[in-house]
Amino acid sequence: MLRNSDEKVWTIVVAGGSSQRFGRPKQYEQLGAVRILDWSMITAREASDGVVLVVPEADAIIEGGVAGGRSRSESVRNGLAAVPADATIICVHDAARPFASAELYADVINAVARGAACAVPGIEVIDTIKVVDSAGAVVSTPDRASLRAVQTPQAFRAHILRDAHAALGESTDDAMLVESMGQLVVVVVGHADNRKITVPADIEWARAKVGQR
């Protein structure tokens, strides 16, 4: 599906984290002929009119990007500051999801073009989920039919994303900031291969996918 051509779309690719669970900066890990970061940038450029890359401060000059902040939300805000004011839709994508497709970008962008404040990809949850308290006691068991595991890229009406971050809120998910404003957030069908590289086993899976030994 092609994206709506009447919109001016920019994407912020977030690669500014320290990768504590991975043990080293995962965004620079080799995946086939290029790095994880490069996979995400190639698709973002294909799907957008412009891209802002956010990387650790020490790497900003050599990577041609914007310096990240002390948190993910601060990194997104640093990226937002570099997005032109005339952008009408802004996508935010975690570089650690190298297999997000241009078609998935189009799905979330088109959902915003049709009137949503934000659109996120989500996949059905196959495991039973328990809500527990601080002591580990089960509080409730939500109906998994109503649950979705959310991915990126997430697309936003530009001025709404800027407003959401103006309060300097913190969240691991930008859509949550928009949701807290009472704005309409919709879910499109995500992709199983749009897996986030979090631990070393994930990079082994990704390398097997691209045939890298």
trRosetta pair geometry for C-beta under 8 A, 3 or more apart (Angstrom, degrees):
i j d omega theta_ij theta_ji phi_ij phi_ji
1 103 6.1 95 35 -149 76 84
1 106 4.8 178 93 122 88 135
1 107 6.5 90 62 -72 135 69
1 110 6.7 -58 139 -18 129 155
2 5 7.4 -4 145 -47 115 95
2 106 6.1 -137 -178 -137 13 141
3 7 7.3 -81 150 52 107 117
3 9 6.8 -24 144 -18 152 158
3 47 6.8 96 -24 -165 142 79
3 105 6.8 -48 -65 120 131 89
3 106 4.2 -132 -64 -124 80 79
3 109 4.5 5 -139 89 120 140
3 110 5.9 -143 -135 -54 62 87
3 113 7.7 141 -177 -21 79 144
4 7 5.1 65 95 1 104 110
4 109 6.5 -152 25 134 90 100
4 110 5.5 135 -26 -108 98 70
4 113 3.9 127 11 -129 159 170
6 113 7.3 118 62 -146 99 123
7 88 4.8 -129 -152 78 79 123
7 89 4.9 16 176 2 135 119
7 109 6.7 -172 74 179 152 106
7 112 7.9 87 -117 96 161 105
7 113 5.5 -107 -40 -94 135 110
8 49 5.5 -52 -162 25 68 159
8 84 7.9 -64 143 80 133 118
8 86 5.9 5 79 128 162 86
8 87 5.2 -129 111 -127 101 45
8 88 4.9 102 44 8 78 93
8 89 7.3 161 77 27 45 73
9 47 7.4 -74 117 136 140 74
9 48 4.8 -121 115 -134 98 73
9 49 5.3 128 60 4 63 93
9 87 7.0 69 -136 -156 14 95
9 88 7.3 -51 -69 61 52 79
9 89 4.7 -21 -106 74 80 103
9 90 7.5 165 -156 -89 58 28
9 91 6.6 31 -176 -11 103 104
9 109 5.8 -11 -108 -130 145 132
9 155 7.9 -36 -138 -135 113 113
10 48 5.8 83 -132 -177 24 126
10 49 6.2 -59 -73 64 63 88
10 50 4.7 -21 -115 71 93 91
10 51 7.0 174 -164 -84 71 29
10 52 6.7 38 168 -7 114 98
10 83 4.7 151 103 -142 153 106
10 84 6.8 158 -55 32 149 83
10 87 4.3 -55 5 -119 117 142
10 89 7.7 166 28 89 59 56
10 90 5.4 -17 71 -114 87 75
10 91 7.4 -161 100 28 41 74
10 158 7.9 61 38 -104 103 119
11 44 4.3 -141 91 -161 150 108
11 47 6.9 62 -41 84 144 101
11 48 4.2 -128 -8 -56 105 159
11 50 7.6 -177 27 94 66 48
11 51 5.0 -17 67 -113 93 79
11 52 7.3 -166 96 30 47 67
11 90 7.3 149 -97 -167 31 58
11 91 4.2 -21 -110 69 84 105
11 92 7.4 171 -159 -81 67 22
11 93 5.9 4 -175 5 115 114
11 105 7.6 -45 -84 -134 137 126
11 153 6.7 -50 -134 -132 118 137
12 51 7.8 154 -91 -162 23 61
12 52 5.0 -20 -110 69 70 103
12 54 6.4 25 -178 -15 96 115
12 76 6.1 101 121 -140 152 70
12 79 3.7 94 -142 146 125 144
12 80 6.7 -37 -68 -61 150 57
12 83 6.8 -69 -62 -59 102 121
12 90 6.7 25 -9 178 101 105
12 91 7.1 -169 27 93 64 55
12 92 5.0 -12 64 -112 103 70
12 93 7.2 166 84 26 53 67
13 37 7.7 110 145 -159 131 77
13 40 5.3 137 -147 131 127 117
13 41 5.8 -97 1 -87 175 70
13 44 5.3 -106 -62 -35 118 167
13 51 6.1 17 -9 -173 110 110
13 52 7.2 -178 24 86 70 49
13 53 5.1 -19 65 -111 107 66
13 54 6.9 -175 87 22 54 74
13 93 5.3 -24 -109 73 65 99
13 95 5.2 74 170 -73 98 91
14 17 7.6 58 147 -23 95 94
14 54 5.1 -11 -121 59 55 120
14 68 7.6 93 -157 -110 78 114
14 72 6.6 55 175 -154 148 87
14 75 5.5 99 -143 121 104 126
14 76 6.2 -32 -87 -77 130 77
14 79 6.8 -95 -84 -29 80 151
14 92 6.5 25 -22 -174 117 89
14 93 6.9 -180 16 86 80 42
14 94 5.5 -39 65 -108 102 52
14 95 6.2 -141 80 -10 44 87
15 27 4.1 111 -161 -137 110 157
15 37 5.2 52 -126 -116 161 108
15 40 7.4 161 -64 66 119 145
15 53 6.6 -17 28 -170 116 89
15 54 6.2 155 38 82 61 63
15 55 5.1 -10 89 -96 98 71
15 65 7.7 -72 57 -145 108 170
15 68 7.7 -127 84 -60 45 131
15 94 8.0 118 -76 -170 59 51
15 95 3.6 11 -79 10 101 152
15 96 7.6 146 -112 -37 76 72
16 54 4.6 -50 -37 137 118 95
16 55 5.6 167 -89 -154 69 11
16 56 5.6 140 -151 -65 64 46
16 67 7.6 90 -124 170 126 40
16 68 2.2 134 -158 -87 143 151
16 69 7.0 58 134 25 152 49
16 72 7.7 154 68 -115 103 53
16 75 4.1 -173 51 -127 145 139
16 78 7.9 83 -64 56 165 135
17 27 7.6 131 51 -29 84 120
17 68 7.4 -129 -46 -180 36 165
17 72 6.8 -3 -77 -85 104 89
17 75 7.7 -80 -56 -28 65 164
17 96 7.8 -25 40 -35 133 128
18 25 7.3 -74 -157 -91 37 76
18 56 7.4 86 -85 -91 64 123
19 22 4.0 -41 175 43 104 119
19 23 7.1 -51 130 39 99 29
19 24 6.2 -20 99 92 132 26
19 25 5.2 151 18 -117 136 31
19 26 4.4 162 -125 -3 142 92
19 27 7.2 -148 -54 -9 129 79
20 23 7.8 42 179 -69 29 32
21 198 5.6 -12 98 169 134 83
21 199 5.7 -70 144 -82 102 77
22 25 7.9 67 86 -142 131 4
22 26 4.2 -66 178 -54 175 118
22 197 7.3 40 -97 141 133 88
22 198 6.6 -150 -65 164 91 32
22 199 6.2 -163 -99 -116 59 29
22 200 6.5 124 -153 -55 69 63
22 203 7.9 79 -145 -27 115 121
23 200 6.9 -7 23 -50 124 107
24 29 7.8 110 95 -69 106 99
25 28 5.0 37 109 17 109 109
25 29 7.8 -173 105 -34 61 77
25 56 7.3 -82 -114 -12 134 135
26 29 5.3 -26 -161 -9 54 121
26 36 6.3 -7 145 36 77 161
26 96 6.0 45 101 -114 125 105
26 197 5.3 -174 162 121 137 117
26 198 7.9 -101 -31 -115 175 14
26 203 6.9 -145 -148 -65 104 124
27 35 7.0 54 148 151 55 119
27 36 5.5 -125 -148 81 38 112
27 37 4.4 60 171 -63 91 104
27 55 7.4 -159 105 -123 154 91
27 95 4.9 40 -127 107 112 134
27 96 6.5 -82 -83 -72 79 75
28 35 5.3 -41 -152 -151 40 142
28 36 7.2 -47 -10 36 8 95
28 37 6.3 -1 -81 -6 48 124
29 35 6.4 127 71 -151 35 83
29 36 5.2 38 59 -15 86 115
29 197 7.5 -142 47 161 138 155
29 203 5.5 -61 142 -130 158 142
30 34 7.6 -173 -145 124 65 17
30 35 5.9 -64 -98 -98 41 62
30 212 7.6 -179 126 -165 95 156
31 34 6.7 -22 64 83 77 59
31 35 6.4 75 18 -166 86 24
31 36 5.1 89 -11 -73 132 63
31 39 6.0 -37 81 -31 134 133
31 98 6.0 37 91 150 168 176
31 203 7.3 -119 -88 -152 98 87
31 206 5.6 -42 -132 134 121 120
31 207 6.3 -128 -132 -85 68 71
31 210 6.1 100 167 21 82 153
31 212 6.7 -148 -162 -6 42 156
32 207 7.6 179 -45 -129 62 64
32 210 4.2 -84 -59 146 116 144
32 211 7.4 56 -101 60 98 76
32 212 5.2 -130 -78 -60 51 120
34 38 3.7 -95 159 84 126 145
34 39 6.3 158 90 -50 113 69
34 42 7.7 100 80 -31 163 130
35 38 4.7 102 54 2 73 102
35 39 7.4 -127 99 -6 44 82
36 39 5.9 -51 -158 26 34 113
36 40 6.9 26 151 -12 65 105
36 95 6.5 99 127 148 94 92
36 96 6.6 14 157 -119 136 46
36 98 4.9 -111 -154 -64 71 128
36 197 6.0 -78 -135 26 148 157
36 203 7.7 -77 -68 -115 129 101
36 206 7.5 30 -102 139 101 163
37 40 6.0 -63 -158 38 33 107
37 41 6.3 28 152 -18 69 110
37 53 7.8 66 -176 -150 111 125
37 55 7.8 30 -135 -97 145 112
37 63 7.8 -57 152 -144 153 130
37 95 5.0 3 -115 -176 66 135
38 41 5.5 -55 -142 39 35 111
38 42 6.2 41 158 -27 68 102
39 42 6.1 -55 -152 28 26 111
39 43 6.9 13 158 -7 61 107
39 98 3.5 42 91 -162 141 105
39 99 7.2 -22 157 -63 135 47
40 43 6.3 -63 -154 41 31 103
40 44 6.1 30 154 -20 67 112
40 93 6.2 178 -169 127 114 123
40 94 7.8 -104 -127 108 151 40
40 95 4.3 -160 44 -137 161 63
40 96 7.9 7 -55 -1 145 19
40 97 6.8 92 -99 73 115 60
40 98 5.4 -93 -50 -112 81 57
40 100 6.9 47 -123 36 79 110
41 44 5.6 -57 -142 39 32 112
41 45 6.2 32 160 -20 67 106
41 51 6.4 127 -148 142 77 159
41 53 6.4 -6 -101 -87 116 122
41 95 7.6 7 -42 -123 78 103
42 45 6.1 -59 -153 35 25 108
42 46 6.6 24 150 -19 61 108
43 46 5.5 -54 -149 35 36 114
43 47 6.1 18 158 -9 69 113
43 100 6.0 165 109 88 155 82
43 101 6.7 -126 -146 -143 136 22
43 102 5.7 -145 -159 -61 88 74
43 105 7.1 173 154 -29 99 133
44 47 6.0 -67 -142 45 28 101
44 48 5.6 -11 171 11 68 124
44 51 4.7 96 126 -110 117 131
44 91 7.5 -163 -136 88 95 128
44 93 6.0 -152 -88 41 118 148
44 105 7.6 155 -113 -94 49 145
44 153 7.6 139 -102 -81 89 137
45 48 6.5 -72 -122 52 21 89
45 51 5.4 -72 -78 -15 70 137
46 102 4.9 -70 110 -92 120 128
47 91 7.6 -7 113 21 121 164
47 102 4.6 -172 -74 -135 100 78
47 105 3.5 21 -167 101 154 163
47 106 6.8 -127 -142 -48 106 70
47 109 7.5 -176 170 -25 105 142
47 153 7.8 -172 100 13 154 164
48 51 5.6 115 76 -66 137 81
48 91 6.6 -125 -85 31 124 123
48 105 7.3 -103 -49 -174 81 144
49 87 7.7 -174 62 -115 122 89
50 83 7.6 147 95 -135 119 71
50 84 7.0 66 53 4 158 112
50 87 7.6 -104 51 -90 115 117
52 65 7.4 103 175 -149 61 78
52 66 5.9 9 178 -3 104 128
52 79 4.7 143 112 -159 128 89
52 82 4.6 137 -127 91 138 119
52 83 5.8 -96 -17 -68 140 76
53 63 6.3 -117 117 140 138 112
53 64 6.9 64 49 93 130 75
53 65 3.6 -84 96 -109 96 114
53 66 6.8 159 85 18 50 76
53 79 8.0 -134 105 -116 7 110
53 95 8.0 56 -144 -76 89 129
54 65 6.0 177 -92 169 15 121
54 66 5.1 -36 -102 73 69 96
54 67 7.5 -2 -153 107 74 14
54 68 4.9 97 164 -83 99 82
54 75 4.8 121 154 177 145 98
54 76 7.4 -110 -12 -83 167 34
54 78 6.0 117 -124 84 120 108
54 79 4.5 -75 -53 -65 123 110
55 59 4.5 -83 136 89 127 113
55 60 5.7 174 68 -86 98 56
55 63 4.8 49 7 62 163 157
55 65 4.4 96 7 73 105 148
55 66 7.5 132 23 64 67 45
55 67 7.3 -54 73 -114 62 35
55 68 6.2 -119 103 -24 16 105
56 59 5.0 68 66 17 84 106
56 60 7.5 -125 95 -42 41 77
56 67 7.4 -10 153 -148 27 69
56 68 5.6 -42 -95 32 33 118
57 60 5.8 -27 -153 -18 36 117
57 67 4.0 37 -110 -149 72 114
57 68 6.5 -110 -45 47 67 67
59 62 5.7 -72 -160 53 61 102
59 63 5.0 39 149 -10 95 121
59 65 7.3 16 113 47 87 118
60 63 6.4 -72 -138 49 20 98
60 65 5.2 -110 -140 79 64 76
60 66 6.2 -22 -139 170 116 9
60 67 4.4 -52 -62 -69 147 72
61 64 7.7 24 179 -70 27 36
66 78 5.2 171 145 139 121 102
66 79 5.6 160 64 -92 145 58
66 81 7.7 153 -152 64 148 96
66 82 5.1 -137 -73 -18 142 150
67 78 6.3 -95 81 179 63 153
68 74 7.5 91 172 100 66 88
68 75 3.9 -8 -148 -113 87 109
68 78 6.4 178 -127 50 29 147
69 73 7.6 -58 72 84 136 52
69 74 2.6 -110 106 120 154 112
69 75 4.7 -142 26 -57 83 55
69 77 6.8 19 -21 53 149 99
69 78 5.5 170 -39 -23 100 124
70 74 5.5 34 42 45 65 156
71 74 4.6 95 52 8 79 102
71 75 7.0 -137 95 -6 42 86
71 170 5.8 -30 142 -134 160 109
72 75 5.5 -56 -152 35 34 114
72 76 6.5 34 151 -19 67 102
72 171 7.9 -80 82 90 112 44
72 172 6.0 70 47 -124 151 53
73 76 5.6 -50 -150 34 35 111
73 77 6.5 35 151 -19 65 103
73 165 7.0 177 -175 -127 93 97
73 168 7.8 108 133 -171 126 47
73 169 6.6 -117 -160 100 155 56
73 170 4.8 -148 16 -124 149 52
73 171 5.9 91 -74 37 122 58
73 174 7.7 146 -112 -91 77 76
73 177 7.7 119 -125 -56 119 141
74 77 5.5 -51 -149 36 35 113
74 78 6.5 40 151 -21 65 101
75 78 5.6 -50 -151 33 33 112
75 79 6.6 33 150 -16 63 104
76 79 5.5 -55 -153 38 35 113
76 80 6.2 42 148 -26 67 103
76 92 5.9 6 -130 -131 118 135
76 165 6.6 -138 108 -104 107 142
76 174 6.1 175 -150 -84 167 122
77 80 5.3 -46 -144 31 35 117
77 81 6.7 43 154 -26 62 98
77 165 5.0 175 -93 174 94 133
77 168 7.6 12 -80 -113 160 64
78 81 5.9 -48 -157 24 33 115
78 82 7.4 20 149 -10 59 106
79 82 5.9 -68 -161 38 39 105
79 83 6.9 45 146 -34 71 100
79 92 7.8 124 89 -117 146 92
80 83 5.6 -47 -152 16 41 116
80 90 7.2 45 -115 -173 84 163
80 161 7.0 -158 -113 127 127 108
80 162 6.2 154 -176 -102 133 76
80 165 6.0 160 0 65 166 159
83 87 5.2 -49 164 8 108 151
83 90 5.9 17 -160 -112 166 124
83 158 7.5 -155 130 -143 137 114
84 87 5.4 124 71 -30 78 92
87 90 5.6 69 134 -70 135 88
87 158 4.9 151 106 -104 87 147
88 157 7.4 -43 166 -150 66 64
88 158 5.5 -139 -170 -4 17 123
89 109 5.7 102 135 -141 156 85
89 112 5.3 126 -125 101 121 142
89 113 7.0 -48 -61 -63 145 79
89 155 5.7 2 179 -172 114 104
89 156 6.8 154 -159 76 65 42
89 157 6.5 -50 -105 -108 68 36
89 158 6.0 -117 -84 -43 14 87
90 155 7.4 157 85 -153 36 57
90 156 5.3 -23 65 63 83 97
90 158 4.8 98 -16 -108 101 77
90 161 5.2 -105 62 45 124 156
91 105 6.4 -13 -110 -141 166 94
91 108 6.8 103 -114 97 108 127
91 109 6.9 -50 -64 -75 118 93
91 153 4.5 9 -178 180 120 125
91 154 6.7 155 -154 78 67 39
91 155 4.8 -31 -95 -96 82 71
91 156 7.4 161 -90 16 32 74
92 152 6.3 -81 107 -141 70 126
92 153 6.7 153 73 -153 36 73
92 154 5.3 -14 56 59 90 93
92 156 7.2 26 -6 -2 101 117
92 161 7.6 166 -31 -145 118 142
92 174 5.1 72 50 9 158 154
93 97 6.8 -112 -177 57 90 112
93 100 6.3 -132 -148 50 127 165
93 152 4.6 156 -130 144 53 118
93 153 4.0 -38 -82 -93 101 87
93 154 7.6 173 -76 19 54 60
94 97 5.1 78 79 0 93 101
94 152 4.8 125 7 40 86 143
94 196 6.4 4 101 -121 141 109
95 98 7.5 23 170 -76 57 71
96 196 5.1 46 117 -161 107 80
96 197 4.6 -131 -170 51 89 84
96 198 7.0 81 163 -68 141 56
97 100 5.0 59 124 -34 110 106
97 151 6.5 117 -124 -169 159 101
97 152 5.8 164 26 65 148 90
97 194 5.5 26 -172 -179 119 78
97 195 7.0 174 -129 84 79 25
97 196 5.2 -44 -75 -93 86 66
97 197 7.5 -171 -76 2 35 77
98 197 7.0 28 -6 -19 102 123
98 206 6.5 73 48 -151 128 137
99 191 7.5 -122 121 105 101 129
99 193 4.8 -89 129 139 145 97
99 194 5.6 -142 89 -99 89 47
99 195 6.9 27 40 30 123 71
99 206 7.4 -155 -33 -129 116 98
99 209 7.3 -40 -79 129 143 156
100 104 5.4 -109 -169 70 80 139
100 105 7.0 89 149 -48 108 86
100 151 7.4 168 -97 151 107 122
100 152 6.8 -55 -83 106 151 66
100 153 5.8 112 177 -16 152 87
100 191 7.5 149 -121 44 51 126
100 194 5.1 62 -87 -131 66 109
101 104 4.7 105 58 1 79 98
101 105 7.2 -132 103 0 50 83
101 191 6.6 74 6 -19 111 164
101 194 7.6 -95 -3 -77 78 107
102 105 5.4 -47 -154 34 40 117
102 106 6.4 44 148 -22 67 102
103 106 5.4 -50 -150 33 35 114
103 107 6.6 42 150 -25 64 100
104 107 5.5 -45 -150 27 36 115
104 108 6.9 25 157 -9 65 101
104 121 5.7 -6 -166 -74 113 145
104 153 6.7 134 119 34 101 94
104 188 7.8 158 -153 102 70 127
104 190 7.2 45 -137 -138 125 54
104 191 5.9 -89 -77 -10 133 121
104 194 6.6 93 -89 -79 172 145
105 108 6.4 -66 -154 41 30 99
105 109 5.9 25 155 -16 68 115
105 153 5.4 30 -101 48 76 146
105 155 7.6 110 -161 -63 59 118
106 109 5.7 -59 -139 43 29 111
106 110 5.9 28 163 -19 67 111
107 110 6.2 -58 -145 37 22 107
107 111 6.6 24 155 -22 59 107
107 119 7.4 -145 127 141 72 136
107 121 7.1 76 88 -86 128 97
107 188 4.4 159 149 157 118 159
107 189 7.3 -89 -173 50 158 71
108 111 5.6 -51 -149 31 34 114
108 112 6.8 31 154 -14 64 102
108 119 4.1 177 -151 99 72 110
108 120 6.7 43 -120 -90 124 18
108 121 6.4 -80 -61 -44 117 81
108 153 5.9 -155 44 100 151 91
108 154 6.5 -143 -167 -145 152 29
108 155 3.8 152 136 2 102 116
108 188 5.8 -139 -77 20 66 137
109 112 6.0 -59 -157 37 33 107
109 113 6.3 34 148 -21 67 108
109 119 7.6 -123 -33 55 16 132
109 155 4.9 -168 -80 -117 49 159
110 113 5.2 -51 -144 37 37 117
110 114 6.3 36 155 -20 67 104
111 114 5.8 -56 -150 36 30 110
111 116 4.9 -5 146 24 89 136
111 119 3.5 107 83 -92 132 154
111 155 6.9 134 59 66 95 127
111 186 5.4 -138 177 77 132 128
111 188 5.7 -138 -43 -54 145 119
112 115 7.8 -158 -172 50 30 18
112 116 5.2 -83 -98 71 48 87
112 117 7.3 -12 -129 153 89 9
112 118 6.9 7 -93 -111 106 19
112 119 5.3 -124 -44 -1 81 111
112 155 4.7 -122 -17 125 134 114
112 156 6.6 155 -112 -154 146 6
112 157 5.7 -176 -169 -57 112 69
115 184 7.4 1 130 78 82 148
116 119 5.1 92 90 -59 147 91
116 157 7.8 -169 104 -30 52 102
116 184 5.1 -120 -139 112 66 106
116 185 6.9 82 -176 -127 111 22
116 186 4.5 -91 -111 8 148 114
117 156 6.8 -1 154 -149 65 72
117 157 5.3 -75 -145 16 54 114
117 160 4.8 -130 -162 159 103 172
117 178 5.6 -179 124 178 119 126
117 181 8.0 -131 154 78 163 119
117 183 3.6 -45 45 166 170 121
117 184 5.0 131 7 56 95 67
117 185 6.5 -54 68 -69 95 59
118 154 6.4 6 -173 173 102 104
118 155 6.8 164 -153 88 53 53
118 156 4.9 -8 -103 -103 84 76
118 157 7.4 -94 -59 9 56 75
118 160 7.1 -128 -49 108 90 134
118 161 7.6 115 -90 -73 104 90
118 174 7.8 -164 -138 114 139 91
118 175 5.1 159 146 -124 146 85
118 178 4.5 117 -28 92 144 160
118 179 7.5 -85 51 -51 142 73
118 183 6.6 86 0 113 102 120
118 184 7.4 177 34 99 70 53
118 185 4.4 -16 73 -114 108 82
118 186 7.4 168 91 25 57 61
119 154 7.0 177 86 -158 46 62
119 155 4.9 -1 53 56 93 100
119 185 7.4 170 -85 -162 30 58
119 186 5.1 -18 -111 69 79 90
119 187 7.4 155 -160 -98 66 17
119 188 5.7 38 175 -16 112 108
120 150 5.1 -2 150 -152 135 110
120 151 7.1 154 173 58 86 54
120 152 7.6 -51 -144 -95 87 48
120 154 4.6 -11 -101 -115 84 98
120 155 7.9 -165 -71 26 44 63
120 175 5.0 -34 -52 -67 136 156
120 185 6.7 13 0 180 109 104
120 186 7.6 172 26 88 67 43
120 187 5.7 -33 73 -110 82 67
120 188 7.3 -178 86 24 31 77
121 150 7.1 126 82 -159 53 58
121 151 4.4 -34 83 60 106 106
121 152 7.3 152 35 -113 104 4
121 153 7.4 69 -4 57 113 51
121 154 7.7 -126 11 -82 71 62
121 187 7.3 78 -156 -163 15 72
121 188 5.5 -45 -101 74 61 87
121 189 7.0 -10 -148 108 83 25
121 190 3.4 107 158 -94 100 85
121 191 7.0 -27 -180 4 145 70
121 194 6.7 11 110 83 151 163
122 148 3.1 35 165 161 133 131
122 149 6.3 148 -158 67 75 38
122 150 5.0 -33 -97 -96 91 59
122 151 6.8 -179 -87 10 36 81
122 187 4.2 -25 17 -160 128 123
122 188 7.4 132 21 62 75 39
122 189 7.5 -72 64 -124 60 26
122 190 5.1 -173 57 -17 9 117
123 148 6.5 135 56 -160 26 80
123 149 5.2 -25 60 58 85 96
123 151 7.1 52 -10 -24 96 116
123 189 7.6 62 -96 -168 60 61
123 190 4.3 -86 -47 68 82 116
123 191 7.5 -88 -72 50 118 12
123 192 6.4 109 -123 -83 152 62
124 144 7.7 78 179 152 84 95
124 147 7.7 91 -157 87 53 72
124 148 6.6 -49 -92 -110 35 69
124 149 7.8 3 90 14 12 88
125 129 6.3 -9 155 -36 151 120
125 144 4.8 -120 86 -161 108 102
125 147 4.3 -18 12 101 136 116
125 148 6.8 -146 -26 -103 90 19
125 149 5.7 120 -81 -32 83 94
126 144 7.7 99 -120 164 8 145
127 144 7.4 -173 85 -116 37 147
128 141 6.6 -9 179 -159 104 114
128 144 6.2 -108 -112 -43 46 133
129 141 7.0 146 84 -153 57 63
129 142 5.8 -18 81 50 113 96
129 144 6.0 135 8 -90 99 94
129 147 6.2 115 7 -81 147 173
130 138 5.0 -67 -169 -123 120 104
130 140 7.7 163 -158 86 56 39
130 141 5.7 -31 -106 -98 65 79
131 138 7.1 93 72 -161 52 63
131 139 4.6 -62 107 62 97 103
131 140 4.6 8 46 55 120 81
131 141 7.3 -154 15 -75 80 30
131 142 6.7 73 -27 -22 112 97
132 135 8.0 -127 167 71 98 51
132 136 5.4 -10 175 -151 136 33
132 137 6.2 149 -155 72 84 31
132 138 5.6 -51 -97 -96 78 43
132 139 6.1 160 -119 -2 19 89
133 136 7.2 -50 69 17 64 17
133 137 5.2 -4 36 56 106 87
133 139 5.5 107 -43 -55 86 113
138 141 7.0 5 -178 -54 123 87
142 146 6.8 -98 163 64 107 107
142 147 6.2 105 111 -57 124 118
143 146 5.1 63 86 10 98 104
143 147 7.5 179 97 -17 52 93
144 147 5.0 -58 -148 31 52 119
148 187 5.4 97 65 -156 172 158
148 190 7.6 134 -177 1 110 121
149 190 7.6 -97 85 49 77 156
150 154 7.8 26 171 -80 113 117
150 173 6.5 58 93 -134 143 136
150 175 6.9 -120 -173 40 153 145
150 187 7.4 -105 -105 -118 91 109
150 190 7.6 170 -143 -56 34 146
151 190 4.7 121 16 -136 129 136
151 191 7.6 -76 50 41 171 67
151 194 5.0 58 -165 118 156 127
151 196 7.5 -168 -130 -45 84 100
154 173 7.8 109 -42 -168 161 78
154 174 5.8 175 83 63 144 110
154 175 5.3 -123 -156 -50 148 105
156 160 5.8 -137 177 78 100 99
156 161 3.7 89 122 -55 150 117
156 164 7.8 -96 -154 16 148 138
156 174 7.0 -82 -49 132 139 126
156 175 8.0 -158 -78 -93 104 66
156 178 6.4 -159 -124 -70 115 150
157 160 4.4 61 75 12 97 116
157 161 7.1 173 77 -13 47 85
158 161 6.0 -60 -152 35 31 106
158 162 6.4 26 155 -16 67 107
159 162 5.6 -53 -148 39 36 113
159 163 6.2 39 152 -21 67 105
160 163 5.6 -51 -146 37 33 112
160 164 6.3 38 152 -25 64 104
160 178 5.9 58 146 -128 111 111
160 181 7.4 -174 -165 77 95 155
160 183 5.8 107 -162 -123 136 164
161 164 5.5 -51 -147 32 33 115
161 165 6.5 17 159 -7 65 107
161 174 6.8 15 -137 171 102 126
161 178 6.8 -39 -93 -73 59 118
162 165 6.2 -66 -150 44 29 100
162 166 6.4 47 150 -46 65 100
163 166 5.4 -40 -148 8 34 121
163 181 7.1 81 114 -114 113 159
164 167 7.3 -63 178 23 32 101
164 169 7.2 -70 166 38 71 124
164 174 7.1 99 111 -174 143 82
164 177 4.0 107 173 129 116 111
164 178 4.9 -56 -85 -75 149 64
164 180 7.8 114 -140 55 99 95
164 181 6.0 -105 -97 -26 87 135
165 168 7.2 51 175 -80 59 32
165 169 7.2 -119 -123 40 42 82
165 174 7.9 -27 -64 -139 104 100
165 177 6.7 49 -68 147 59 160
169 177 5.2 155 79 -119 134 110
169 180 7.5 -172 -159 61 171 151
171 174 6.8 146 85 -85 116 28
171 176 4.5 -158 -168 71 150 123
171 177 5.3 -159 20 -48 143 91
172 176 7.9 48 57 14 58 139
173 176 4.5 86 85 -10 100 107
173 177 7.9 -176 101 -8 61 78
174 177 5.7 -48 -164 27 49 113
174 178 6.9 41 145 -12 72 102
175 178 5.6 -57 -153 41 42 109
175 179 5.9 47 148 -25 72 106
175 185 5.2 103 -171 -142 105 140
176 179 5.4 -51 -142 37 33 116
176 180 6.3 37 156 -25 64 103
177 180 5.9 -51 -151 30 29 112
177 181 7.2 30 148 -20 58 102
178 181 5.7 -55 -162 28 38 113
178 183 4.9 -66 171 61 87 129
178 185 5.9 126 99 -73 112 112
179 182 7.9 64 174 -58 37 15
179 183 6.8 -101 -92 58 26 77
179 185 4.9 -44 -80 -5 91 143
190 194 5.9 -112 179 51 97 136
191 194 4.2 96 70 -14 94 107
192 195 7.5 5 158 -53 50 94
193 209 7.2 130 -148 -142 110 148
195 202 6.5 -158 136 -150 116 106
195 205 7.0 -35 90 106 155 137
195 206 7.5 -148 76 -74 113 94
196 202 7.2 -35 106 -157 49 155
197 202 4.4 166 -134 120 57 127
197 203 5.6 60 -148 -70 120 75
197 206 6.2 -26 -87 -28 114 146
198 202 5.5 99 34 -14 62 153
199 202 5.5 111 57 -4 59 101
200 203 5.8 -53 -156 32 46 107
200 204 6.7 46 150 -19 71 102
201 204 5.6 -52 -154 34 39 115
201 205 6.6 43 148 -21 67 101
202 205 5.6 -50 -153 33 36 113
202 206 6.4 34 150 -19 67 105
203 206 5.4 -50 -145 38 38 113
203 207 6.2 39 155 -20 67 104
204 207 5.8 -52 -145 37 30 110
204 208 6.5 33 153 -20 62 104
205 208 5.8 -57 -153 35 30 111
205 209 6.5 34 149 -26 64 105
206 209 5.5 -51 -153 28 34 117
206 210 6.8 11 157 -1 66 104
207 210 6.2 -64 -147 47 33 95
207 212 4.0 -84 -162 69 89 109
207 213 7.7 161 156 -61 115 11
208 211 7.5 37 -173 -76 31 26
208 212 7.6 -85 -57 51 23 69
